[in-house]
Amino acid sequence: MGRRKRRKKIIRRRPTLPNVFQCPHCGAQTLIIDIVTNKREGTRKAIIRCGTCHLYYEIDVTDNPLADKAWVYGKFIDAYYEGRVPLPESEEAEE
Ligand SMILES: [Zn+2]
């Protein structure tokens, strides 16, 4: 007899998306992501900043209407580890 294996469905209530994420730079849970829509220009961008180390980064999400904070965070982490995020530590201007 073939009994279908049933996978237990784990129903997780989705908690509201966290508003703060962990900063890859300083490790604090103070990374804030804002998605800003500019209706006049028809653009949309995500602003990522850390309240502890003042890391700051922007990602243009104009072409990605589905981008949400979790998506942005993933992109940001990628960018960070690829060295594309300017680090806040060096206050001296590098030329
Ligand atoms: Zn930080």
PDB file of the backbone (N, CA, C, O) and the ligand in Angstrom, with CONECT records:
HET     ZN  A 101       1
ATOM      1  N   MET A   1       0.832  -1.201   0.000  1.00  0.00           N
ATOM      2  CA  MET A   1       0.000   0.000   0.000  1.00  0.00           C
ATOM      3  C   MET A   1       0.865   1.248   0.000  1.00  0.00           C
ATOM      4  O   MET A   1       1.756   1.428   0.830  1.00  0.00           O
ATOM      5  N   GLY A   2       0.585   2.036  -0.894  1.00  0.00           N
ATOM      6  CA  GLY A   2       1.381   3.270  -0.943  1.00  0.00           C
ATOM      7  C   GLY A   2       0.766   4.357  -0.089  1.00  0.00           C
ATOM      8  O   GLY A   2      -0.303   4.904  -0.358  1.00  0.00           O
ATOM      9  N   ARG A   3       1.481   4.612   0.900  1.00  0.00           N
ATOM     10  CA  ARG A   3       0.973   5.694   1.724  1.00  0.00           C
ATOM     11  C   ARG A   3       1.826   6.922   1.480  1.00  0.00           C
ATOM     12  O   ARG A   3       3.051   6.913   1.602  1.00  0.00           O
ATOM     13  N   ARG A   4       1.166   7.897   1.156  1.00  0.00           N
ATOM     14  CA  ARG A   4       1.948   9.098   0.879  1.00  0.00           C
ATOM     15  C   ARG A   4       2.555   9.658   2.148  1.00  0.00           C
ATOM     16  O   ARG A   4       1.925   9.843   3.189  1.00  0.00           O
ATOM     17  N   LYS A   5       3.794   9.901   1.967  1.00  0.00           N
ATOM     18  CA  LYS A   5       4.435  10.525   3.107  1.00  0.00           C
ATOM     19  C   LYS A   5       3.953  11.955   3.206  1.00  0.00           C
ATOM     20  O   LYS A   5       3.962  12.738   2.257  1.00  0.00           O
ATOM     21  N   ARG A   6       3.559  12.217   4.348  1.00  0.00           N
ATOM     22  CA  ARG A   6       3.126  13.589   4.509  1.00  0.00           C
ATOM     23  C   ARG A   6       4.175  14.388   5.240  1.00  0.00           C
ATOM     24  O   ARG A   6       4.667  14.034   6.312  1.00  0.00           O
ATOM     25  N   ARG A   7       4.459  15.408   4.637  1.00  0.00           N
ATOM     26  CA  ARG A   7       5.402  16.267   5.344  1.00  0.00           C
ATOM     27  C   ARG A   7       4.619  17.086   6.342  1.00  0.00           C
ATOM     28  O   ARG A   7       3.557  17.643   6.062  1.00  0.00           O
ATOM     29  N   LYS A   8       5.180  17.123   7.472  1.00  0.00           N
ATOM     30  CA  LYS A   8       4.537  17.966   8.469  1.00  0.00           C
ATOM     31  C   LYS A   8       4.647  19.407   8.037  1.00  0.00           C
ATOM     32  O   LYS A   8       5.719  19.942   7.754  1.00  0.00           O
ATOM     33  N   LYS A   9       3.540  19.966   8.005  1.00  0.00           N
ATOM     34  CA  LYS A   9       3.603  21.375   7.636  1.00  0.00           C
ATOM     35  C   LYS A   9       3.813  22.199   8.889  1.00  0.00           C
ATOM     36  O   LYS A   9       3.057  22.149   9.859  1.00  0.00           O
ATOM     37  N   ILE A  10       4.843  22.925   8.805  1.00  0.00           N
ATOM     38  CA  ILE A  10       5.070  23.801   9.939  1.00  0.00           C
ATOM     39  C   ILE A  10       4.481  25.153   9.592  1.00  0.00           C
ATOM     40  O   ILE A  10       4.939  25.868   8.701  1.00  0.00           O
ATOM     41  N   ILE A  11       3.502  25.443  10.301  1.00  0.00           N
ATOM     42  CA  ILE A  11       2.895  26.743  10.021  1.00  0.00           C
ATOM     43  C   ILE A  11       3.486  27.772  10.953  1.00  0.00           C
ATOM     44  O   ILE A  11       3.345  27.733  12.176  1.00  0.00           O
ATOM     45  N   ARG A  12       4.127  28.654  10.321  1.00  0.00           N
ATOM     46  CA  ARG A  12       4.725  29.693  11.123  1.00  0.00           C
ATOM     47  C   ARG A  12       3.991  30.970  10.878  1.00  0.00           C
ATOM     48  O   ARG A  12       3.827  31.425   9.746  1.00  0.00           O
ATOM     49  N   ARG A  13       3.576  31.509  11.915  1.00  0.00           N
ATOM     50  CA  ARG A  13       2.999  32.824  11.721  1.00  0.00           C
ATOM     51  C   ARG A  13       4.115  33.777  11.407  1.00  0.00           C
ATOM     52  O   ARG A  13       5.130  33.853  12.099  1.00  0.00           O
ATOM     53  N   ARG A  14       3.900  34.470  10.383  1.00  0.00           N
ATOM     54  CA  ARG A  14       4.922  35.422  10.029  1.00  0.00           C
ATOM     55  C   ARG A  14       4.885  36.596  10.969  1.00  0.00           C
ATOM     56  O   ARG A  14       3.921  37.360  11.011  1.00  0.00           O
ATOM     57  N   PRO A  15       5.911  36.718  11.692  1.00  0.00           N
ATOM     58  CA  PRO A  15       5.933  37.932  12.499  1.00  0.00           C
ATOM     59  C   PRO A  15       6.154  39.098  11.552  1.00  0.00           C
ATOM     60  O   PRO A  15       6.668  38.923  10.447  1.00  0.00           O
ATOM     61  N   THR A  16       5.786  40.221  11.963  1.00  0.00           N
ATOM     62  CA  THR A  16       6.027  41.353  11.084  1.00  0.00           C
ATOM     63  C   THR A  16       7.523  41.419  10.823  1.00  0.00           C
ATOM     64  O   THR A  16       8.347  41.118  11.686  1.00  0.00           O
ATOM     65  N   LEU A  17       7.833  41.816   9.630  1.00  0.00           N
ATOM     66  CA  LEU A  17       9.237  41.901   9.267  1.00  0.00           C
ATOM     67  C   LEU A  17       9.983  42.740  10.280  1.00  0.00           C
ATOM     68  O   LEU A  17       9.516  43.786  10.730  1.00  0.00           O
ATOM     69  N   PRO A  18      11.124  42.257  10.613  1.00  0.00           N
ATOM     70  CA  PRO A  18      11.888  43.054  11.572  1.00  0.00           C
ATOM     71  C   PRO A  18      12.270  44.389  10.949  1.00  0.00           C
ATOM     72  O   PRO A  18      12.503  44.499   9.745  1.00  0.00           O
ATOM     73  N   ASN A  19      12.322  45.348  11.770  1.00  0.00           N
ATOM     74  CA  ASN A  19      12.707  46.654  11.263  1.00  0.00           C
ATOM     75  C   ASN A  19      14.194  46.901  11.388  1.00  0.00           C
ATOM     76  O   ASN A  19      14.767  47.786  10.753  1.00  0.00           O
ATOM     77  N   VAL A  20      14.790  46.090  12.226  1.00  0.00           N
ATOM     78  CA  VAL A  20      16.233  46.232  12.336  1.00  0.00           C
ATOM     79  C   VAL A  20      16.893  44.899  12.030  1.00  0.00           C
ATOM     80  O   VAL A  20      16.370  43.832  12.355  1.00  0.00           O
ATOM     81  N   PHE A  21      18.022  44.985  11.414  1.00  0.00           N
ATOM     82  CA  PHE A  21      18.761  43.798  11.025  1.00  0.00           C
ATOM     83  C   PHE A  21      20.149  43.860  11.652  1.00  0.00           C
ATOM     84  O   PHE A  21      20.559  44.866  12.231  1.00  0.00           O
ATOM     85  N   GLN A  22      20.848  42.747  11.511  1.00  0.00           N
ATOM     86  CA  GLN A  22      22.187  42.744  12.070  1.00  0.00           C
ATOM     87  C   GLN A  22      23.174  43.358  11.082  1.00  0.00           C
ATOM     88  O   GLN A  22      23.192  43.030   9.895  1.00  0.00           O
ATOM     89  N   CYS A  23      23.968  44.232  11.601  1.00  0.00           N
ATOM     90  CA  CYS A  23      24.949  44.908  10.776  1.00  0.00           C
ATOM     91  C   CYS A  23      26.158  43.996  10.550  1.00  0.00           C
ATOM     92  O   CYS A  23      26.732  43.476  11.507  1.00  0.00           O
ATOM     93  N   PRO A  24      26.544  43.804   9.291  1.00  0.00           N
ATOM     94  CA  PRO A  24      27.687  42.922   9.021  1.00  0.00           C
ATOM     95  C   PRO A  24      29.013  43.556   9.437  1.00  0.00           C
ATOM     96  O   PRO A  24      30.037  42.881   9.548  1.00  0.00           O
ATOM     97  N   HIS A  25      28.969  44.811   9.654  1.00  0.00           N
ATOM     98  CA  HIS A  25      30.212  45.510   9.968  1.00  0.00           C
ATOM     99  C   HIS A  25      30.519  45.491  11.466  1.00  0.00           C
ATOM    100  O   HIS A  25      31.621  45.126  11.877  1.00  0.00           O
ATOM    101  N   CYS A  26      29.540  45.886  12.271  1.00  0.00           N
ATOM    102  CA  CYS A  26      29.811  45.963  13.707  1.00  0.00           C
ATOM    103  C   CYS A  26      29.067  44.881  14.490  1.00  0.00           C
ATOM    104  O   CYS A  26      29.307  44.698  15.684  1.00  0.00           O
ATOM    105  N   GLY A  27      28.162  44.163  13.814  1.00  0.00           N
ATOM    106  CA  GLY A  27      27.477  43.067  14.469  1.00  0.00           C
ATOM    107  C   GLY A  27      26.286  43.454  15.328  1.00  0.00           C
ATOM    108  O   GLY A  27      25.637  42.584  15.909  1.00  0.00           O
ATOM    109  N   ALA A  28      25.994  44.718  15.415  1.00  0.00           N
ATOM    110  CA  ALA A  28      24.869  45.163  16.233  1.00  0.00           C
ATOM    111  C   ALA A  28      23.556  45.027  15.472  1.00  0.00           C
ATOM    112  O   ALA A  28      23.514  45.111  14.245  1.00  0.00           O
ATOM    113  N   GLN A  29      22.498  44.816  16.227  1.00  0.00           N
ATOM    114  CA  GLN A  29      21.173  44.705  15.604  1.00  0.00           C
ATOM    115  C   GLN A  29      20.582  46.098  15.404  1.00  0.00           C
ATOM    116  O   GLN A  29      19.487  46.397  15.882  1.00  0.00           O
ATOM    117  N   THR A  30      21.290  46.907  14.722  1.00  0.00           N
ATOM    118  CA  THR A  30      20.824  48.284  14.578  1.00  0.00           C
ATOM    119  C   THR A  30      20.842  48.740  13.129  1.00  0.00           C
ATOM    120  O   THR A  30      20.906  49.933  12.831  1.00  0.00           O
ATOM    121  N   LEU A  31      20.785  47.772  12.250  1.00  0.00           N
ATOM    122  CA  LEU A  31      20.785  48.117  10.837  1.00  0.00           C
ATOM    123  C   LEU A  31      19.346  48.421  10.408  1.00  0.00           C
ATOM    124  O   LEU A  31      18.452  47.584  10.529  1.00  0.00           O
ATOM    125  N   ILE A  32      19.158  49.609   9.917  1.00  0.00           N
ATOM    126  CA  ILE A  32      17.812  50.031   9.539  1.00  0.00           C
ATOM    127  C   ILE A  32      17.725  50.105   8.016  1.00  0.00           C
ATOM    128  O   ILE A  32      18.603  50.645   7.344  1.00  0.00           O
ATOM    129  N   ILE A  33      16.643  49.548   7.506  1.00  0.00           N
ATOM    130  CA  ILE A  33      16.443  49.594   6.062  1.00  0.00           C
ATOM    131  C   ILE A  33      15.165  50.369   5.760  1.00  0.00           C
ATOM    132  O   ILE A  33      14.090  50.072   6.283  1.00  0.00           O
ATOM    133  N   ASP A  34      15.314  51.343   4.926  1.00  0.00           N
ATOM    134  CA  ASP A  34      14.167  52.131   4.495  1.00  0.00           C
ATOM    135  C   ASP A  34      14.039  51.998   2.991  1.00  0.00           C
ATOM    136  O   ASP A  34      15.022  52.073   2.255  1.00  0.00           O
ATOM    137  N   ILE A  35      12.813  51.799   2.554  1.00  0.00           N
ATOM    138  CA  ILE A  35      12.615  51.793   1.111  1.00  0.00           C
ATOM    139  C   ILE A  35      11.843  53.061   0.766  1.00  0.00           C
ATOM    140  O   ILE A  35      10.729  53.292   1.236  1.00  0.00           O
ATOM    141  N   VAL A  36      12.465  53.852  -0.054  1.00  0.00           N
ATOM    142  CA  VAL A  36      11.927  55.163  -0.345  1.00  0.00           C
ATOM    143  C   VAL A  36      11.478  55.230  -1.797  1.00  0.00           C
ATOM    144  O   VAL A  36      12.237  54.934  -2.719  1.00  0.00           O
ATOM    145  N   THR A  37      10.244  55.620  -1.969  1.00  0.00           N
ATOM    146  CA  THR A  37       9.728  55.758  -3.325  1.00  0.00           C
ATOM    147  C   THR A  37       9.654  57.235  -3.689  1.00  0.00           C
ATOM    148  O   THR A  37       9.100  58.052  -2.953  1.00  0.00           O
ATOM    149  N   ASN A  38      10.209  57.543  -4.810  1.00  0.00           N
ATOM    150  CA  ASN A  38      10.122  58.897  -5.305  1.00  0.00           C
ATOM    151  C   ASN A  38       9.154  58.905  -6.483  1.00  0.00           C
ATOM    152  O   ASN A  38       9.512  58.585  -7.616  1.00  0.00           O
ATOM    153  N   LYS A  39       7.926  59.278  -6.176  1.00  0.00           N
ATOM    154  CA  LYS A  39       6.897  59.184  -7.212  1.00  0.00           C
ATOM    155  C   LYS A  39       7.140  60.154  -8.355  1.00  0.00           C
ATOM    156  O   LYS A  39       6.834  59.872  -9.513  1.00  0.00           O
ATOM    157  N   ARG A  40       7.682  61.272  -8.008  1.00  0.00           N
ATOM    158  CA  ARG A  40       7.901  62.268  -9.051  1.00  0.00           C
ATOM    159  C   ARG A  40       8.911  61.771 -10.074  1.00  0.00           C
ATOM    160  O   ARG A  40       8.750  61.948 -11.281  1.00  0.00           O
ATOM    161  N   GLU A  41       9.952  61.145  -9.553  1.00  0.00           N
ATOM    162  CA  GLU A  41      10.978  60.654 -10.468  1.00  0.00           C
ATOM    163  C   GLU A  41      10.715  59.229 -10.905  1.00  0.00           C
ATOM    164  O   GLU A  41      11.358  58.719 -11.823  1.00  0.00           O
ATOM    165  N   GLY A  42       9.775  58.597 -10.249  1.00  0.00           N
ATOM    166  CA  GLY A  42       9.475  57.215 -10.598  1.00  0.00           C
ATOM    167  C   GLY A  42      10.578  56.271 -10.189  1.00  0.00           C
ATOM    168  O   GLY A  42      10.781  55.234 -10.821  1.00  0.00           O
ATOM    169  N   THR A  43      11.278  56.611  -9.159  1.00  0.00           N
ATOM    170  CA  THR A  43      12.366  55.751  -8.716  1.00  0.00           C
ATOM    171  C   THR A  43      12.079  55.231  -7.318  1.00  0.00           C
ATOM    172  O   THR A  43      11.233  55.754  -6.592  1.00  0.00           O
ATOM    173  N   ARG A  44      12.796  54.211  -6.975  1.00  0.00           N
ATOM    174  CA  ARG A  44      12.627  53.589  -5.681  1.00  0.00           C
ATOM    175  C   ARG A  44      14.004  53.150  -5.227  1.00  0.00           C
ATOM    176  O   ARG A  44      14.755  52.522  -5.973  1.00  0.00           O
ATOM    177  N   LYS A  45      14.312  53.483  -4.023  1.00  0.00           N
ATOM    178  CA  LYS A  45      15.617  53.043  -3.555  1.00  0.00           C
ATOM    179  C   LYS A  45      15.541  52.621  -2.102  1.00  0.00           C
ATOM    180  O   LYS A  45      14.684  53.052  -1.331  1.00  0.00           O
ATOM    181  N   ALA A  46      16.471  51.767  -1.777  1.00  0.00           N
ATOM    182  CA  ALA A  46      16.545  51.298  -0.403  1.00  0.00           C
ATOM    183  C   ALA A  46      17.735  51.959   0.255  1.00  0.00           C
ATOM    184  O   ALA A  46      18.825  52.034  -0.310  1.00  0.00           O
ATOM    185  N   ILE A  47      17.502  52.428   1.445  1.00  0.00           N
ATOM    186  CA  ILE A  47      18.582  53.058   2.191  1.00  0.00           C
ATOM    187  C   ILE A  47      18.877  52.181   3.397  1.00  0.00           C
ATOM    188  O   ILE A  47      17.991  51.854   4.186  1.00  0.00           O
ATOM    189  N   ILE A  48      20.120  51.818   3.515  1.00  0.00           N
ATOM    190  CA  ILE A  48      20.537  50.949   4.609  1.00  0.00           C
ATOM    191  C   ILE A  48      21.520  51.723   5.484  1.00  0.00           C
ATOM    192  O   ILE A  48      22.526  52.247   5.007  1.00  0.00           O
ATOM    193  N   ARG A  49      21.209  51.779   6.739  1.00  0.00           N
ATOM    194  CA  ARG A  49      22.187  52.447   7.605  1.00  0.00           C
ATOM    195  C   ARG A  49      22.200  51.807   8.976  1.00  0.00           C
ATOM    196  O   ARG A  49      21.209  51.255   9.454  1.00  0.00           O
ATOM    197  N   CYS A  50      23.350  51.905   9.577  1.00  0.00           N
ATOM    198  CA  CYS A  50      23.521  51.302  10.890  1.00  0.00           C
ATOM    199  C   CYS A  50      23.603  52.398  11.933  1.00  0.00           C
ATOM    200  O   CYS A  50      24.357  53.361  11.790  1.00  0.00           O
ATOM    201  N   GLY A  51      22.819  52.239  12.979  1.00  0.00           N
ATOM    202  CA  GLY A  51      22.792  53.240  14.029  1.00  0.00           C
ATOM    203  C   GLY A  51      24.008  53.192  14.938  1.00  0.00           C
ATOM    204  O   GLY A  51      24.244  54.114  15.718  1.00  0.00           O
ATOM    205  N   THR A  52      24.771  52.128  14.837  1.00  0.00           N
ATOM    206  CA  THR A  52      25.938  51.996  15.704  1.00  0.00           C
ATOM    207  C   THR A  52      27.223  52.466  15.033  1.00  0.00           C
ATOM    208  O   THR A  52      27.939  53.311  15.570  1.00  0.00           O
ATOM    209  N   CYS A  53      27.508  51.918  13.866  1.00  0.00           N
ATOM    210  CA  CYS A  53      28.775  52.274  13.226  1.00  0.00           C
ATOM    211  C   CYS A  53      28.591  53.240  12.057  1.00  0.00           C
ATOM    212  O   CYS A  53      29.556  53.650  11.411  1.00  0.00           O
ATOM    213  N   HIS A  54      27.340  53.590  11.803  1.00  0.00           N
ATOM    214  CA  HIS A  54      27.015  54.568  10.749  1.00  0.00           C
ATOM    215  C   HIS A  54      27.402  54.125   9.351  1.00  0.00           C
ATOM    216  O   HIS A  54      27.741  54.926   8.480  1.00  0.00           O
ATOM    217  N   LEU A  55      27.337  52.846   9.180  1.00  0.00           N
ATOM    218  CA  LEU A  55      27.483  52.313   7.835  1.00  0.00           C
ATOM    219  C   LEU A  55      26.307  52.843   7.012  1.00  0.00           C
ATOM    220  O   LEU A  55      25.186  52.940   7.512  1.00  0.00           O
ATOM    221  N   TYR A  56      26.566  53.176   5.778  1.00  0.00           N
ATOM    222  CA  TYR A  56      25.493  53.723   4.958  1.00  0.00           C
ATOM    223  C   TYR A  56      25.626  53.204   3.543  1.00  0.00           C
ATOM    224  O   TYR A  56      26.713  53.184   2.965  1.00  0.00           O
ATOM    225  N   TYR A  57      24.493  52.781   2.997  1.00  0.00           N
ATOM    226  CA  TYR A  57      24.515  52.252   1.640  1.00  0.00           C
ATOM    227  C   TYR A  57      23.147  52.412   1.010  1.00  0.00           C
ATOM    228  O   TYR A  57      22.123  52.335   1.688  1.00  0.00           O
ATOM    229  N   GLU A  58      23.141  52.634  -0.278  1.00  0.00           N
ATOM    230  CA  GLU A  58      21.869  52.751  -0.986  1.00  0.00           C
ATOM    231  C   GLU A  58      21.828  51.729  -2.111  1.00  0.00           C
ATOM    232  O   GLU A  58      22.828  51.459  -2.775  1.00  0.00           O
ATOM    233  N   ILE A  59      20.665  51.183  -2.299  1.00  0.00           N
ATOM    234  CA  ILE A  59      20.483  50.258  -3.419  1.00  0.00           C
ATOM    235  C   ILE A  59      19.287  50.745  -4.232  1.00  0.00           C
ATOM    236  O   ILE A  59      18.206  50.984  -3.693  1.00  0.00           O
ATOM    237  N   ASP A  60      19.497  50.883  -5.512  1.00  0.00           N
ATOM    238  CA  ASP A  60      18.405  51.292  -6.381  1.00  0.00           C
ATOM    239  C   ASP A  60      17.509  50.076  -6.642  1.00  0.00           C
ATOM    240  O   ASP A  60      17.962  49.064  -7.177  1.00  0.00           O
ATOM    241  N   VAL A  61      16.252  50.188  -6.262  1.00  0.00           N
ATOM    242  CA  VAL A  61      15.339  49.061  -6.465  1.00  0.00           C
ATOM    243  C   VAL A  61      14.204  49.456  -7.399  1.00  0.00           C
ATOM    244  O   VAL A  61      13.124  48.865  -7.378  1.00  0.00           O
ATOM    245  N   THR A  62      14.471  50.462  -8.213  1.00  0.00           N
ATOM    246  CA  THR A  62      13.449  50.948  -9.142  1.00  0.00           C
ATOM    247  C   THR A  62      12.906  49.817 -10.025  1.00  0.00           C
ATOM    248  O   THR A  62      11.705  49.730 -10.280  1.00  0.00           O
ATOM    249  N   ASP A  63      13.812  48.964 -10.478  1.00  0.00           N
ATOM    250  CA  ASP A  63      13.410  47.894 -11.386  1.00  0.00           C
ATOM    251  C   ASP A  63      12.947  46.641 -10.666  1.00  0.00           C
ATOM    252  O   ASP A  63      12.664  45.620 -11.293  1.00  0.00           O
ATOM    253  N   ASN A  64      12.874  46.725  -9.389  1.00  0.00           N
ATOM    254  CA  ASN A  64      12.482  45.551  -8.622  1.00  0.00           C
ATOM    255  C   ASN A  64      11.355  45.891  -7.645  1.00  0.00           C
ATOM    256  O   ASN A  64      11.581  46.130  -6.459  1.00  0.00           O
ATOM    257  N   PRO A  65      10.133  45.903  -8.189  1.00  0.00           N
ATOM    258  CA  PRO A  65       9.005  46.301  -7.337  1.00  0.00           C
ATOM    259  C   PRO A  65       8.745  45.331  -6.191  1.00  0.00           C
ATOM    260  O   PRO A  65       8.041  45.665  -5.239  1.00  0.00           O
ATOM    261  N   LEU A  66       9.306  44.148  -6.282  1.00  0.00           N
ATOM    262  CA  LEU A  66       9.059  43.156  -5.235  1.00  0.00           C
ATOM    263  C   LEU A  66      10.082  43.241  -4.107  1.00  0.00           C
ATOM    264  O   LEU A  66       9.980  42.546  -3.096  1.00  0.00           O
ATOM    265  N   ALA A  67      11.037  44.082  -4.302  1.00  0.00           N
ATOM    266  CA  ALA A  67      12.080  44.183  -3.279  1.00  0.00           C
ATOM    267  C   ALA A  67      11.480  44.609  -1.949  1.00  0.00           C
ATOM    268  O   ALA A  67      10.811  45.637  -1.843  1.00  0.00           O
ATOM    269  N   ASP A  68      11.736  43.801  -0.954  1.00  0.00           N
ATOM    270  CA  ASP A  68      11.312  44.203   0.381  1.00  0.00           C
ATOM    271  C   ASP A  68      12.555  44.260   1.256  1.00  0.00           C
ATOM    272  O   ASP A  68      13.677  44.085   0.779  1.00  0.00           O
ATOM    273  N   LYS A  69      12.346  44.501   2.504  1.00  0.00           N
ATOM    274  CA  LYS A  69      13.501  44.707   3.367  1.00  0.00           C
ATOM    275  C   LYS A  69      14.397  43.480   3.451  1.00  0.00           C
ATOM    276  O   LYS A  69      15.623  43.592   3.488  1.00  0.00           O
ATOM    277  N   ALA A  70      13.777  42.323   3.481  1.00  0.00           N
ATOM    278  CA  ALA A  70      14.575  41.103   3.567  1.00  0.00           C
ATOM    279  C   ALA A  70      15.426  40.942   2.308  1.00  0.00           C
ATOM    280  O   ALA A  70      16.585  40.533   2.380  1.00  0.00           O
ATOM    281  N   TRP A  71      14.849  41.263   1.175  1.00  0.00           N
ATOM    282  CA  TRP A  71      15.567  41.183  -0.092  1.00  0.00           C
ATOM    283  C   TRP A  71      16.723  42.168  -0.102  1.00  0.00           C
ATOM    284  O   TRP A  71      17.852  41.844  -0.472  1.00  0.00           O
ATOM    285  N   VAL A  72      16.404  43.361   0.311  1.00  0.00           N
ATOM    286  CA  VAL A  72      17.419  44.410   0.350  1.00  0.00           C
ATOM    287  C   VAL A  72      18.570  44.011   1.274  1.00  0.00           C
ATOM    288  O   VAL A  72      19.742  44.235   0.974  1.00  0.00           O
ATOM    289  N   TYR A  73      18.201  43.422   2.387  1.00  0.00           N
ATOM    290  CA  TYR A  73      19.224  43.009   3.342  1.00  0.00           C
ATOM    291  C   TYR A  73      20.168  41.988   2.707  1.00  0.00           C
ATOM    292  O   TYR A  73      21.385  42.067   2.870  1.00  0.00           O
ATOM    293  N   GLY A  74      19.600  41.045   1.993  1.00  0.00           N
ATOM    294  CA  GLY A  74      20.407  40.041   1.308  1.00  0.00           C
ATOM    295  C   GLY A  74      21.366  40.680   0.316  1.00  0.00           C
ATOM    296  O   GLY A  74      22.547  40.340   0.254  1.00  0.00           O
ATOM    297  N   LYS A  75      20.829  41.608  -0.451  1.00  0.00           N
ATOM    298  CA  LYS A  75      21.652  42.309  -1.424  1.00  0.00           C
ATOM    299  C   LYS A  75      22.759  43.102  -0.751  1.00  0.00           C
ATOM    300  O   LYS A  75      23.899  43.166  -1.212  1.00  0.00           O
ATOM    301  N   PHE A  76      22.377  43.683   0.327  1.00  0.00           N
ATOM    302  CA  PHE A  76      23.332  44.502   1.055  1.00  0.00           C
ATOM    303  C   PHE A  76      24.475  43.652   1.599  1.00  0.00           C
ATOM    304  O   PHE A  76      25.643  44.035   1.519  1.00  0.00           O
ATOM    305  N   ILE A  77      24.126  42.509   2.146  1.00  0.00           N
ATOM    306  CA  ILE A  77      25.143  41.605   2.671  1.00  0.00           C
ATOM    307  C   ILE A  77      26.092  41.175   1.554  1.00  0.00           C
ATOM    308  O   ILE A  77      27.308  41.122   1.739  1.00  0.00           O
ATOM    309  N   ASP A  78      25.512  40.867   0.387  1.00  0.00           N
ATOM    310  CA  ASP A  78      26.348  40.514  -0.761  1.00  0.00           C
ATOM    311  C   ASP A  78      27.311  41.643  -1.080  1.00  0.00           C
ATOM    312  O   ASP A  78      28.514  41.437  -1.243  1.00  0.00           O
ATOM    313  N   ALA A  79      26.756  42.833  -1.164  1.00  0.00           N
ATOM    314  CA  ALA A  79      27.566  43.994  -1.521  1.00  0.00           C
ATOM    315  C   ALA A  79      28.661  44.220  -0.484  1.00  0.00           C
ATOM    316  O   ALA A  79      29.795  44.572  -0.807  1.00  0.00           O
ATOM    317  N   TYR A  80      28.286  44.007   0.750  1.00  0.00           N
ATOM    318  CA  TYR A  80      29.253  44.227   1.824  1.00  0.00           C
ATOM    319  C   TYR A  80      30.446  43.285   1.684  1.00  0.00           C
ATOM    320  O   TYR A  80      31.602  43.701   1.761  1.00  0.00           O
ATOM    321  N   TYR A  81      30.135  42.011   1.477  1.00  0.00           N
ATOM    322  CA  TYR A  81      31.226  41.054   1.394  1.00  0.00           C
ATOM    323  C   TYR A  81      31.995  41.147   0.091  1.00  0.00           C
ATOM    324  O   TYR A  81      33.097  40.613  -0.029  1.00  0.00           O
ATOM    325  N   GLU A  82      31.415  41.823  -0.881  1.00  0.00           N
ATOM    326  CA  GLU A  82      32.157  42.054  -2.119  1.00  0.00           C
ATOM    327  C   GLU A  82      32.954  43.350  -2.033  1.00  0.00           C
ATOM    328  O   GLU A  82      33.638  43.745  -2.978  1.00  0.00           O
ATOM    329  N   GLY A  83      32.853  43.980  -0.916  1.00  0.00           N
ATOM    330  CA  GLY A  83      33.636  45.189  -0.719  1.00  0.00           C
ATOM    331  C   GLY A  83      33.072  46.425  -1.390  1.00  0.00           C
ATOM    332  O   GLY A  83      33.787  47.404  -1.607  1.00  0.00           O
ATOM    333  N   ARG A  84      31.776  46.379  -1.720  1.00  0.00           N
ATOM    334  CA  ARG A  84      31.189  47.522  -2.411  1.00  0.00           C
ATOM    335  C   ARG A  84      30.548  48.536  -1.470  1.00  0.00           C
ATOM    336  O   ARG A  84      30.076  49.591  -1.892  1.00  0.00           O
ATOM    337  N   VAL A  85      30.545  48.194  -0.196  1.00  0.00           N
ATOM    338  CA  VAL A  85      29.952  49.111   0.765  1.00  0.00           C
ATOM    339  C   VAL A  85      31.063  49.936   1.408  1.00  0.00           C
ATOM    340  O   VAL A  85      31.975  49.388   2.027  1.00  0.00           O
ATOM    341  N   PRO A  86      30.981  51.222   1.260  1.00  0.00           N
ATOM    342  CA  PRO A  86      32.015  52.047   1.890  1.00  0.00           C
ATOM    343  C   PRO A  86      31.957  51.919   3.402  1.00  0.00           C
ATOM    344  O   PRO A  86      30.892  52.049   4.004  1.00  0.00           O
ATOM    345  N   LEU A  87      33.074  51.672   3.996  1.00  0.00           N
ATOM    346  CA  LEU A  87      33.107  51.482   5.436  1.00  0.00           C
ATOM    347  C   LEU A  87      33.218  52.808   6.170  1.00  0.00           C
ATOM    348  O   LEU A  87      33.959  53.704   5.765  1.00  0.00           O
ATOM    349  N   PRO A  88      32.477  52.911   7.241  1.00  0.00           N
ATOM    350  CA  PRO A  88      32.413  54.185   7.959  1.00  0.00           C
ATOM    351  C   PRO A  88      33.635  54.494   8.803  1.00  0.00           C
ATOM    352  O   PRO A  88      33.837  55.636   9.216  1.00  0.00           O
ATOM    353  N   GLU A  89      34.440  53.494   9.057  1.00  0.00           N
ATOM    354  CA  GLU A  89      35.547  53.706   9.980  1.00  0.00           C
ATOM    355  C   GLU A  89      36.524  54.774   9.501  1.00  0.00           C
ATOM    356  O   GLU A  89      36.964  55.638  10.260  1.00  0.00           O
ATOM    357  N   SER A  90      36.836  54.683   8.240  1.00  0.00           N
ATOM    358  CA  SER A  90      37.825  55.614   7.730  1.00  0.00           C
ATOM    359  C   SER A  90      37.182  56.965   7.470  1.00  0.00           C
ATOM    360  O   SER A  90      36.535  57.185   6.446  1.00  0.00           O
ATOM    361  N   GLU A  91      37.371  57.822   8.381  1.00  0.00           N
ATOM    362  CA  GLU A  91      36.805  59.158   8.237  1.00  0.00           C
ATOM    363  C   GLU A  91      37.707  60.019   7.361  1.00  0.00           C
ATOM    364  O   GLU A  91      37.293  61.031   6.795  1.00  0.00           O
ATOM    365  N   GLU A  92      38.936  59.583   7.277  1.00  0.00           N
ATOM    366  CA  GLU A  92      39.846  60.347   6.432  1.00  0.00           C
ATOM    367  C   GLU A  92      39.456  60.145   4.976  1.00  0.00           C
ATOM    368  O   GLU A  92      39.129  59.042   4.537  1.00  0.00           O
ATOM    369  N   ALA A  93      39.503  61.210   4.274  1.00  0.00           N
ATOM    370  CA  ALA A  93      39.147  61.129   2.865  1.00  0.00           C
ATOM    371  C   ALA A  93      40.248  60.416   2.102  1.00  0.00           C
ATOM    372  O   ALA A  93      41.427  60.766   2.169  1.00  0.00           O
ATOM    373  N   GLU A  94      39.807  59.400   1.375  1.00  0.00           N
ATOM    374  CA  GLU A  94      40.782  58.697   0.571  1.00  0.00           C
ATOM    375  C   GLU A  94      40.638  59.156  -0.863  1.00  0.00           C
ATOM    376  O   GLU A  94      39.535  59.220  -1.405  1.00  0.00           O
ATOM    377  N   GLU A  95      41.741  59.465  -1.455  1.00  0.00           N
ATOM    378  CA  GLU A  95      41.622  59.937  -2.831  1.00  0.00           C
ATOM    379  C   GLU A  95      42.315  59.001  -3.788  1.00  0.00           C
ATOM    380  O   GLU A  95      42.317  59.242  -4.995  1.00  0.00           O
TER     381      GLU A  95
HETATM  382 ZN    ZN A 101      27.143  48.692  12.169  1.00  0.00          ZN2+
END
